[in-house]
């Protein structure tokens, strides 16, 4: 791929490309600022065996003698990814941990901190709760989670919250004149607390009643589905009453009240994802032991890759990232050192697309 352009790497009519290569060497040939989103799960250090081509056996990431070498190798790869990622782009990195002599090494965080040292900005540490237990143990708790780190190059980057919002399961039970929220809040209790308060000033009482009525009107209009009101002297803030550290505490101190609302358009997902490791995708390569669930890929793609953007997975394995990107109408590029995996992806793509 010497002197390759993105057009030569990615055939626009096919909307995807799969490349048999060592990730670091392949990335060297990518043009700078050309990829919208990278989602990947490199081989874990000394934890899993992956099928690799004979001529690449000495370069296999995950087979290093020490964890420090492993972190160094990955850092080199992600420096190249930092170069080819657009200024608006994101990197989602999934890593598992390793025990040596019963000592949990903290590999994911060692890698994450090394990437921060090279200029990456860490936006989220997502906990993937896998819902299924792993190995049986008798002297510690079972490992049931992995980390998914969201990195960006710049403080301003592409992020589409609207496409990943979680829609409320409950809707208001009344939209008439006497509006009632999805959980039965009518505002009657709050009106009484405001009226009977000997702490709020007359101006604060007036403003609190107006804010309450505005919220109830938003329920009638279908914009808000639920709310809770905190009034000075009656309720306390959720995260402490120190106004120096809590914005809600400052609001309570300055205004005498605040209102937290649940909007009909939904709310942002949390940083804990509860997904089983396997998702029933047909025709996956049976010798790969770390297959991405398709649902795990949905939020990164919809949130951080624009429509018709390019998703790259430099350790593509069986191709889950490629299939998810194509499903969500993005372009996709996958790199892997295993000829078996690359051939498997091509075979599956031919079955699905042609």
C-alpha positions in Angstrom: 0.0 0.0 0.0 2.9 2.3 -0.5 1.8 5.9 -1.2 -1.8 4.8 -0.8 -4.7 7.3 -0.9 -7.9 6.8 1.0 -9.7 6.2 -2.3 -7.3 3.4 -3.2 -7.8 1.8 0.3 -11.6 2.2 0.3 -13.6 1.3 -2.7 -16.5 3.7 -2.5 -18.9 1.4 -4.4 -18.3 -1.4 -2.0 -18.3 0.9 1.1 -15.7 -1.3 2.8 -12.2 -2.6 2.7 -10.4 -5.4 4.5 -6.6 -5.4 4.7 -4.3 -8.3 5.6 -1.5 -6.7 7.5 0.2 -5.9 10.8 -1.9 -2.9 12.1 1.0 -0.6 12.7 2.5 -1.1 9.2 -0.8 -0.7 7.5 -1.7 2.5 9.4 1.6 4.0 8.3 0.2 4.2 4.7 -3.1 5.9 5.6 -3.3 9.7 4.9 -3.6 12.0 7.9 -6.9 13.3 9.2 -8.9 10.8 7.0 -10.8 8.6 9.5 -13.9 9.6 11.4 -14.1 6.9 14.1 -11.9 4.1 15.3 -13.5 1.2 17.3 -11.3 -1.7 18.2 -10.4 -4.4 20.7 -6.7 -5.4 20.4 -5.6 -8.8 21.5 -5.4 -8.9 25.2 -1.9 -9.5 26.7 -1.1 -13.2 27.3 -4.8 -14.0 27.7 -6.0 -15.3 24.3 -4.7 -17.0 21.3 -5.5 -15.6 17.9 -5.0 -17.1 14.5 -2.2 -15.2 12.7 -0.3 -15.6 9.5 3.0 -17.5 9.8 5.0 -14.6 8.4 3.6 -12.3 11.1 4.0 -14.5 14.1 6.8 -12.5 15.7 4.9 -9.3 15.4 1.7 -10.4 17.1 0.4 -7.9 19.7 -0.5 -9.7 22.9 2.3 -12.1 22.9 5.0 -9.8 24.3 7.2 -11.0 27.2 6.2 -8.2 29.5 3.1 -6.0 30.0 5.4 -2.9 29.5 6.3 -4.1 26.0 2.6 -4.7 25.3 1.7 -1.1 26.4 4.5 0.2 24.3 3.4 -1.7 21.2 -0.2 -0.5 21.6 0.9 3.1 22.2 2.8 3.1 18.9 -0.3 1.8 17.1 -2.5 4.5 18.6 0.0 7.2 17.8 -0.6 6.3 14.2 -4.3 6.3 14.7 -4.1 9.7 16.3 -2.4 10.9 13.1 -5.0 9.5 10.7 -8.0 10.4 12.8 -9.9 13.6 11.8 -9.7 16.5 14.3 -13.4 15.8 15.0 -12.9 12.0 15.4 -13.2 9.5 18.2 -11.4 6.4 19.3 -13.2 3.6 21.3 -10.8 1.1 22.8 -12.0 -2.1 24.5 -9.4 -3.9 26.7 -9.5 -6.7 29.2 -7.2 -7.3 32.2 -4.7 -10.0 33.1 -3.6 -11.7 36.2 0.1 -12.7 36.8 0.9 -14.7 39.9 -2.6 -13.8 41.2 -1.9 -10.1 40.8 -4.4 -8.1 38.7 -2.1 -5.9 36.5 -4.5 -3.1 35.6 -3.6 -3.4 31.9 -6.5 -1.3 30.5 -5.7 1.7 32.7 -1.9 1.3 32.0 -2.7 1.6 28.3 -5.2 4.5 28.9 -2.7 6.5 30.9 0.0 5.9 28.3 -2.3 7.2 25.6 -3.1 10.3 27.7 0.6 10.9 27.9 0.8 11.0 24.1 -2.0 13.7 23.8 -5.2 11.7 23.7 -8.1 13.2 25.7 -10.1 10.6 27.7 -13.8 11.4 27.7 -15.4 8.2 29.1 -14.4 5.0 30.8 -17.4 2.8 29.9 -17.9 -0.3 32.0 -19.1 -3.2 29.9 -20.9 -5.5 32.3 -20.9 -8.8 30.4 -23.8 -10.4 32.4 -22.1 -13.8 32.1 -19.4 -15.0 34.5 -15.9 -15.9 33.3 -13.6 -18.5 34.9 -14.6 -20.3 38.1 -12.7 -19.0 41.1 -12.5 -19.9 44.8 -10.4 -17.1 46.3 -11.7 -13.9 44.7 -14.8 -12.5 42.9 -15.5 -13.4 39.3 -14.5 -11.0 36.6 -17.6 -9.8 34.9 -16.7 -6.5 33.2 -14.3 -4.9 30.8 -13.3 -1.3 30.0 -14.3 0.6 26.9 -12.4 3.9 26.7 -13.6 6.8 24.6 -10.7 9.0 23.5 -10.7 12.2 21.3 -8.0 14.3 19.7 -9.5 17.7 20.5 -11.8 19.2 23.1 -14.4 19.9 20.3 -15.4 16.8 18.3 -18.3 15.2 16.6 -21.0 13.9 18.9 -24.6 13.1 18.1 -26.5 12.7 21.3 -29.9 12.7 19.7 -29.4 9.3 17.9 -28.5 7.5 21.1 -30.9 8.9 23.6 -32.9 6.3 25.7 -36.6 6.9 25.3 -38.6 7.0 28.5 -40.6 3.9 29.1 -43.3 5.8 31.0 -45.4 8.7 29.7 -47.6 11.2 31.6 -50.8 9.6 32.7 -52.7 12.8 32.2 -52.2 15.6 29.7 -55.4 17.6 30.6 -55.6 20.8 32.6 -54.5 18.9 35.8 -51.3 17.6 34.4 -49.7 14.6 36.1 -46.2 13.3 35.3 -45.4 9.7 34.4 -44.8 8.8 38.0 -47.8 10.6 39.4 -46.3 14.0 40.3 -48.9 16.7 40.0 -47.1 19.6 41.8 -49.7 19.8 44.6 -47.1 18.9 47.3 -44.6 21.4 45.9 -47.2 24.2 45.8 -47.9 23.6 49.5 -44.3 23.5 50.4 -43.6 26.8 48.6 -46.6 28.5 50.1 -45.8 27.4 53.7 -42.1 28.1 53.5 -40.7 30.4 56.1 -37.3 30.3 54.5 -38.0 31.5 50.9 -38.5 35.2 50.3 -41.6 36.4 48.6 -39.7 36.9 45.3 -38.3 33.3 45.5 -41.8 31.9 46.2 -43.1 33.8 43.2 -40.3 32.5 40.9 -40.7 28.9 42.3 -44.4 28.8 41.6 -43.9 30.2 38.1 -41.2 27.5 37.4 -43.5 24.8 38.6 -46.3 26.0 36.4 -44.0 26.2 33.4 -42.9 22.6 34.0 -46.5 21.3 34.3 -47.3 23.1 31.0 -44.3 21.3 29.4 -45.9 18.1 30.5 -49.2 19.1 28.9 -47.4 20.0 25.7 -45.6 16.6 25.6 -42.0 17.9 26.1 -41.5 16.7 29.6 -42.6 13.3 31.0 -41.5 13.5 34.7 -39.9 15.9 37.1 -38.7 16.4 40.7 -38.5 19.8 42.5 -36.0 20.6 45.3 -37.0 23.5 47.6 -34.7 25.1 50.1 -35.6 23.9 53.6 -37.5 20.8 52.4 -35.3 18.6 50.2 -31.5 18.4 50.0 -29.3 18.2 46.9 -28.3 14.8 45.6 -24.5 15.3 45.7 -24.1 17.4 48.9 -24.9 20.9 49.9 -21.5 22.5 49.3 -22.1 25.3 46.8 -18.4 25.3 45.8 -18.6 21.8 44.4 -22.2 21.3 43.5 -24.0 23.3 40.8 -27.3 22.2 42.2 -26.4 23.4 45.7 -25.4 26.8 44.2 -28.8 27.0 42.4 -30.6 26.1 45.6 -28.6 28.8 47.5 -29.1 31.5 44.9 -32.7 30.8 43.8 -34.3 28.8 46.6 -35.2 25.9 44.3 -34.3 23.8 41.3 -36.3 21.4 39.1 -34.9 18.2 37.5 -36.8 17.1 34.4 -37.0 14.0 32.3 -37.7 15.0 28.7 -39.8 13.1 26.2 -36.9 13.1 23.7 -35.1 10.7 26.1 -31.9 10.9 28.2 -28.3 10.1 27.6 -27.0 6.6 28.1 -24.9 6.0 31.1 -21.3 4.7 31.2 -22.4 1.2 32.3 -23.4 -1.1 29.4 -25.0 -4.4 30.3 -24.6 -6.7 27.3 -23.8 -10.4 26.9 -20.5 -11.1 25.0 -22.2 -13.0 22.2 -25.1 -11.7 20.2 -26.1 -14.6 17.9 -24.5 -13.2 14.7 -24.5 -15.9 12.2 -21.4 -17.1 10.3 -18.9 -15.7 12.8 -15.4 -17.2 12.8 -15.6 -20.1 15.3 -11.9 -19.8 16.3 -12.1 -16.2 17.5 -12.7 -15.9 21.3 -13.5 -12.2 21.6 -16.4 -11.3 19.3 -17.9 -7.8 19.7 -21.7 -7.8 20.3 -23.3 -5.7 17.6 -25.3 -3.7 20.2 -22.0 -2.7 21.9 -21.0 -1.0 18.6 -24.2 0.9 18.1 -23.6 3.8 20.4 -20.0 4.5 19.3 -21.1 4.5 15.6 -24.2 6.6 16.0 -22.8 9.0 18.4 -19.3 9.7 17.0 -19.3 8.8 13.3 -21.2 11.2 11.1 -23.5 9.8 8.4 -21.4 8.4 5.5 -18.3 8.7 7.7 -15.6 6.1 7.9 -15.2 3.6 10.7 -11.8 1.8 11.1 -11.0 -1.2 13.2 -7.2 -2.0 13.1 -7.7 -5.3 14.9 -10.9 -6.3 13.1 -11.0 -10.0 14.0 -14.2 -11.6 12.6 -15.4 -8.3 11.3 -18.1 -7.2 13.8 -17.2 -3.6 13.5 -17.4 -3.7 9.7 -20.9 -5.3 9.7 -22.1 -2.8 12.3 -20.7 0.2 10.4 -22.4 -1.0 7.1 -25.6 -1.7 9.0 -25.7 1.9 10.1 -24.8 3.3 6.6 -21.2 4.1 7.3 -18.1 3.1 5.4 -15.8 0.6 7.0 -12.2 -0.5 7.0 -10.8 -3.5 8.8 -7.2 -4.5 9.3 -6.1 -7.9 10.7 -2.9 -9.9 10.9 -4.8 -13.2 10.4 -5.4 -14.4 6.9 -8.1 -16.7 8.2 -10.1 -13.9 9.7 -9.8 -11.7 6.6 -10.9 -14.5 4.4 -13.8 -15.2 6.7 -14.9 -11.5 6.6 -14.8 -11.5 2.8 -16.8 -14.6 2.6 -19.5 -13.2 5.0 -19.6 -9.9 3.1 -20.1 -11.7 -0.2 -23.0 -13.6 1.3 -24.6 -10.5 2.8 -24.0 -7.9 0.1 -24.2 -9.8 -3.1 
